[in-house]
């Protein structure tokens, strides 16, 4: 979904640099990519299927995120769905035509998953702007992201439960870590619908916003993240993921946190401390170049 005219005017008036829309492949691409400064907007563009992902869409979506990951000029990505729905999961109509010839996407041999980028390990933040349905594989894509901005009427759920379609895009791995095993099993076993407010209470949604505002709020959030010293922020981000998913022990996690963190001291921490000593970044300001003392709303 390209930015609406009103939203474009809003960001232009705030001084943001808008880059002309481009598609990853063609004008009819199932995935569209648009950039606002250092922020990449990656949109699933199959509204006629509630943005369900078929194999060609998965491949293009994977490529879009691969391009983002490799682009040093992009600091944050936002994943969203066009025309009111985030993603209705894997396209079951496409699956119904496969027969017994199931394509192999074994994690040992392929970084791309059935939903596309679901197995990627990003080095930079990714935000999900969730509207409408984010269910089954669509919920897995949302959980792939670091943060989820969810509209009030949006819905999540393991809807594939009723059709015998398993979670093979990280759902059983990420959900227990995000909300705890008990709540994860409630959603995984029952396949029930979960609304935005309950998702927020669970810790699955990070922000709940009025309908139609998820992309706008996600962009504001991404803009805030992009202003921070990037190596420090992304080192801490990486350390948090390592501690949750890969650390062999608490000591191992603490050692990696120190080993990677100490590398940032000279490059960003000392210059940051010098700016603090000069009076910048005080009174709650998240912009160390801003001496007005204005507080971040995020």
C-alpha positions, 0 to 999 in steps of 0.5 A: 500500500503506497502512502496516501496523499494526506499521509504524504503531505503530513510527513512532508510538512514535518520535514521527512524526505519521501522517496518515490514508491517503487515495487520490488519487481513490477507495478503489479508486484505482490509486494511493494517497497517505499522508503521514507528517509532511512525507513523501508515500508514493505507492503504485502499487496494481495488485497483480493486474498486478504494479503495471503501469501502464495509461493511467488509472494513469499519469494518476493517478500523474502527478497524485499527483506533481504534488500533491506537487511543488506542496505546500509542506508536503511535503519528500520523496516515496517511490514504492513498489508494493503487495504485493511488486512495485514496478512491472512496467512498462507494462501490455502487455495494455492496449498490445495493445488499442491497435492502430495508434492510438498516443496522443501523449505527445511531450515537446515538448507533454506533461509526462506520459509513458506511465508518468505522472510520468517526464518531471517535473523535481522540485524536491524529493527522491524516493526509490524503495522497490523490492521484487519486480520493477522492470522495463521502465517500472517500472525507468524510474520507479525511475531517475526517483527521486533514490535507490533503496532496493532489497530483496535479492530485488528485480530490475531489467531492461529486460524490454520488450526481448523484446517490442519495446517501447522505453524512452520514459520516460527510460530511455535518458537516465537509465541512462547517467548513473547507471551509465555508458554501457558498463554501461547498454548492457549492460542496454539491449541484452540486457534481462537481469535485474539483482539488488540486489547487482549494481545496488548495485555498478553504482551503480543502487541506493543501499541494499540492505536485507532483504526487506520493509524497503525502505519502512521504510528509505526512510521513515527516509532521507526523515525524515533528508533532511527535517530538513536546511535545505531550501533549501540541500539542494534548491539543491545537488540542483538544481545537481547535476542541472543539471551532469549534464543541462543545463550547456553547459560546466564553466564554465556549471555552476560559474557556476550553482552559485555563482549559486544557492548564494550566495542561500542564504548569508543564509537558511540558511548564516549561521544554520547557522554560528552554530549550529555556533559554539554547539556544535550539530551536532558529533561526526557529529550530523545534527540541529543541534538535537541536542547528544547527539553521536548519529551518523546511521545513514544 
